[in-house]
Amino acid sequence: MRRKFVRGCAGWIFGLAVSVFLISMWGRSVVSDGATLAQAAEPLAATNQVAAIVSNWLREEMIDAGFPADAARTAADDVVGSPGLAGAMGRLTVEVTRAAASTTASPGPGDAAAILLPAVPDLTRALSMATGSPIDESSVAAAVSSLDPIVVVAEGQSRAVGPSSTAASRLGVASVLALSTMAVVGWALVATTDEERLVELRKLLNRVALGALSFTVMLRLGSWVLSPRGGRAPVSEAMSVITASKWMVPFIVSLSAGTLALAAHETKRALRRRRSKLGETGEAVVSAADTVERAV
């Protein structure tokens, strides 16, 4: 009874390690992929949080350019909701995300001024309404052109996303620890089994294959549920992009474990056939010896 309890606990630890391994492997692949994160970040430009960040940044830049503080604040709040700035905010969000995931020493979104130049007419109109007097569009364009690049990550500062980020490092450590736990606990289960070791090994590999396949199905199903085609919110659209991005990672794990399980099964069958043939040969030899002995 005690042995069964210990094996049951070991099986639970093995299953938990499989889950942690799959989640950490998938999470690290997502965090390290700057293109996927940028694609997921684009719809987030329509959220109020991003609009507030861009509005504060525009206000500070316009104040530095010489516009009155009250007018800059009012114009920044008004222009953020304009159609002309919607596309620029999306491109700016993508560039900032790519810069955050970059492996360069001091990343930046490049030319932020060029991204915001299409929104100059809307910004000029908002500033004119805020100040109560007409403002020349060329002066606003000159002020936008002089904007400094946004510093996403200072030199020497840890990254939030990307292959060199803290999150990617921690997820990598978690996947290594989970894989080591799977190997140690799996070896203990195979070594202490009452059945043949190949049979127990095949069972463990089947558990890994089915668990990875279930995780793959959950990712694809989650992407379909969160799809923006049904009028979903920007956050749901971003989550749909993320869940659909790296579903091949657990699928490859499932295929690999399934292939190894099949190899173990075929090895077991080959050994069984070999033993059967050896048994038939032995019986034939014994039968021939008995015949000769009776004749003598």
SULQUI-V587958 format. One record per pair of residues at least 12 apart in sequence whose ideal C-beta (glycine too) atoms are under 10 Angstrom apart, sorted by the first residue. I is the first residue (numbers start at 1). J is the second residue. Records with the same first field share a line. If there is no record, write none. Layout:
# SULQUI-V587958
I = J + J
This chain:
# SULQUI-V587958
3 = 192 + 194
6 = 188 + 192
7 = 188 + 189 + 192 + 193 + 194
9 = 185
10 = 184 + 185 + 186 + 188 + 189 + 192
11 = 185 + 186 + 189 + 203 + 204 + 207
12 = 185
13 = 181 + 182 + 184 + 185 + 186 + 188 + 189
14 = 181 + 182 + 183 + 184 + 185 + 186 + 188 + 189 + 204 + 207 + 208
15 = 182 + 185 + 204 + 207 + 208 + 211
16 = 178 + 181 + 182 + 185
17 = 177 + 178 + 179 + 180 + 181 + 182 + 183 + 184 + 185 + 186 + 208
18 = 178 + 179 + 181 + 182 + 186 + 204 + 207 + 208 + 209 + 210 + 211 + 212 + 215 + 253 + 257
19 = 178 + 211 + 212 + 214 + 215
20 = 174 + 175 + 177 + 178 + 179 + 181 + 182
21 = 174 + 175 + 176 + 177 + 178 + 179 + 180 + 181 + 182 + 208 + 211 + 212 + 250 + 253
22 = 175 + 178 + 208 + 211 + 212 + 214 + 215 + 216 + 249 + 250 + 253 + 254
23 = 171 + 174 + 175 + 178 + 215 + 250
24 = 170 + 171 + 172 + 173 + 174 + 175 + 176 + 177 + 178 + 179
25 = 171 + 172 + 174 + 175 + 178 + 179 + 212 + 215 + 246 + 249 + 250 + 252 + 253
26 = 171 + 175 + 212 + 215 + 216 + 219 + 242 + 243 + 245 + 246 + 247 + 248 + 249 + 250 + 253
27 = 167 + 168 + 170 + 171 + 172 + 174 + 175 + 242 + 246 + 249
28 = 163 + 165 + 167 + 168 + 169 + 170 + 171 + 172 + 173 + 174 + 175 + 246 + 249
29 = 163 + 168 + 171 + 175 + 245 + 246 + 248 + 249 + 250
30 = 161 + 167 + 168 + 171 + 241 + 242 + 243 + 245 + 246 + 249
31 = 101 + 159 + 160 + 161 + 162 + 163 + 165 + 166 + 167 + 168 + 169 + 170 + 171 + 172 + 242 + 246
32 = 101 + 103 + 161 + 162 + 163 + 164 + 165 + 167 + 168 + 171 + 172 + 246
33 = 101 + 161 + 162 + 163 + 242 + 245 + 246
34 = 94 + 97 + 98 + 99 + 100 + 101 + 102 + 103 + 107 + 161 + 162 + 163
35 = 94 + 97 + 98 + 101 + 245
36 = 97 + 101 + 241 + 242 + 244 + 245 + 246
37 = 94 + 97 + 98 + 100 + 101 + 160 + 161 + 162 + 238 + 241 + 242 + 245
38 = 93 + 94 + 95 + 96 + 97 + 98 + 99 + 100 + 101 + 161 + 241
39 = 94 + 97 + 238 + 241 + 242 + 245
40 = 94 + 97 + 235 + 237 + 238 + 239 + 240 + 241 + 242 + 243 + 244 + 245
41 = 90 + 93 + 94 + 95 + 96 + 97 + 98 + 100 + 101 + 161 + 234 + 238 + 241
42 = 89 + 90 + 91 + 92 + 93 + 94 + 97 + 234 + 237 + 238 + 241
43 = 90 + 93 + 228 + 232 + 233 + 234 + 235 + 236 + 237 + 238 + 239 + 240 + 241
44 = 89 + 90 + 93 + 94 + 97 + 234 + 235 + 237 + 238
45 = 85 + 86 + 87 + 88 + 89 + 90 + 91 + 92 + 93 + 94 + 96 + 234
46 = 86 + 89 + 90 + 93 + 233 + 234 + 235 + 237
47 = 93 + 233 + 234 + 235 + 238
48 = 80 + 234
49 = 235
50 = 80 + 89 + 90 + 92 + 93 + 96 + 234
51 = 76 + 77 + 80 + 81 + 85 + 86 + 89
52 = 77 + 80
53 = 80 + 89 + 92 + 93 + 96
54 = 76 + 79 + 80 + 85 + 88 + 89 + 92 + 93 + 116
55 = 73 + 75 + 76 + 77 + 78 + 79 + 80 + 81 + 85
56 = 73 + 76 + 77 + 80
57 = 76 + 92 + 112 + 147 + 150
58 = 72 + 73 + 75 + 76 + 77 + 79 + 80 + 85 + 116 + 119 + 123 + 126 + 144 + 147
59 = 71 + 72 + 73 + 74 + 75 + 76 + 77 + 80
60 = 72 + 73 + 76
61 = 76 + 112 + 113 + 116 + 143 + 144 + 146 + 147 + 148
62 = 75 + 76 + 79 + 123 + 127 + 130 + 140 + 143 + 144 + 147
63 = 76
64 = 143 + 146 + 147 + 148
65 = 139 + 140 + 142 + 143 + 144 + 146 + 147
66 = 139 + 143
67 = 127 + 130 + 131 + 135 + 139 + 140 + 143
68 = 127 + 130 + 131
70 = 130 + 131
71 = 126 + 127 + 128 + 129 + 130 + 131 + 132 + 133 + 135
72 = 126 + 127 + 130 + 131
73 = 130
74 = 126 + 127 + 129 + 130 + 131
75 = 122 + 123 + 124 + 125 + 126 + 127 + 128 + 129 + 130 + 131 + 135 + 140
76 = 123 + 126 + 127 + 130
77 = 126 + 130
78 = 122 + 123 + 125 + 126 + 127 + 129 + 130
79 = 116 + 119 + 120 + 121 + 122 + 123 + 124 + 125 + 126 + 127 + 130
80 = 119 + 122 + 126
81 = 122 + 126
82 = 119 + 121 + 122 + 123 + 125 + 126
83 = 119 + 122
84 = 116 + 118 + 119 + 120 + 121 + 122 + 123 + 125
85 = 116 + 118 + 119 + 120 + 122 + 123 + 126
86 = 119 + 122
87 = 115 + 118 + 119
88 = 112 + 114 + 115 + 116 + 117 + 118 + 119 + 120 + 122 + 123
89 = 115 + 116 + 119
90 = 115
91 = 109 + 112 + 114 + 115 + 116 + 118
92 = 109 + 112 + 115 + 116 + 150
93 = 109 + 115
94 = 109 + 115
95 = 108 + 109 + 110 + 111 + 112 + 115 + 149 + 150 + 152
96 = 108 + 109 + 112 + 115 + 150 + 152
97 = 109 + 152 + 160 + 161 + 162
98 = 110 + 152 + 161 + 162
99 = 149 + 150 + 151 + 152 + 153 + 162
100 = 152 + 153 + 159 + 160 + 161 + 162 + 165
101 = 152 + 153 + 159 + 160 + 161 + 162 + 163 + 164 + 165 + 168
102 = 152 + 153 + 159 + 161 + 162 + 163 + 164
103 = 159 + 162 + 163 + 164
104 = 153 + 155
105 = 153 + 155 + 156
106 = 149 + 151 + 152 + 153 + 154 + 155 + 156 + 157
107 = 149 + 150 + 151 + 152 + 153 + 154 + 155 + 159 + 162
108 = 148 + 149 + 150 + 151 + 152 + 153
109 = 149 + 150 + 151 + 152
110 = 149 + 150
111 = 145 + 147 + 149
112 = 144 + 147 + 148 + 149 + 150
113 = 141 + 143 + 144 + 145 + 146 + 147 + 148 + 149
114 = 144 + 145 + 147
115 = 144 + 147 + 150
116 = 141 + 144 + 145 + 147
117 = 141 + 144 + 145 + 147
118 = 144
119 = 140 + 144
120 = 137 + 138 + 140 + 141 + 142 + 143 + 144 + 145
121 = 137 + 140 + 141
122 = 140
123 = 135 + 137 + 140 + 141 + 143 + 144
124 = 136 + 137 + 138 + 139 + 140 + 141 + 144
125 = 137 + 140
126 = 140
127 = 139 + 140 + 143
128 = 140
153 = 165
182 = 204 + 207 + 208
185 = 204
186 = 200 + 201 + 204 + 205 + 207 + 208
187 = 201 + 204
189 = 201 + 203 + 204
190 = 202 + 203 + 204
196 = 268 + 271 + 272
197 = 264 + 268
198 = 263 + 264 + 265 + 266 + 267 + 268 + 269 + 271 + 272
199 = 264 + 265 + 268
200 = 264
201 = 260 + 261 + 263 + 264 + 265 + 267 + 268
202 = 260 + 261 + 262 + 263 + 264 + 265 + 266 + 267 + 268
203 = 261 + 264
204 = 257 + 260 + 261 + 264
205 = 256 + 257 + 258 + 259 + 260 + 261 + 262 + 263 + 264 + 265
206 = 257 + 258 + 260 + 261 + 262 + 264 + 265
207 = 257 + 261
208 = 253 + 254 + 256 + 257 + 258 + 260 + 261
209 = 253 + 254 + 255 + 256 + 257 + 258 + 259 + 260 + 261 + 262
210 = 254 + 257 + 258 + 261
211 = 250 + 253 + 254 + 257
212 = 249 + 250 + 251 + 252 + 253 + 254 + 255 + 256 + 257 + 258
213 = 250 + 251 + 253 + 254 + 255 + 257 + 258
214 = 250 + 254
215 = 247 + 249 + 250 + 251 + 253 + 254
216 = 247 + 248 + 249 + 250 + 251 + 252 + 253 + 254 + 255
217 = 247 + 250 + 251 + 254
218 = 243 + 247 + 250
219 = 242 + 243 + 244 + 245 + 246 + 247 + 248 + 249 + 250 + 251
220 = 243 + 244 + 247 + 251
221 = 243
222 = 239 + 240 + 242 + 243 + 244 + 247
223 = 239 + 240 + 241 + 242 + 243 + 244 + 245 + 247
224 = 240 + 243 + 244
225 = 239 + 240 + 243
226 = 238 + 239 + 240 + 241 + 242 + 243 + 244
227 = 239 + 240 + 241 + 243 + 244
228 = 240 + 241
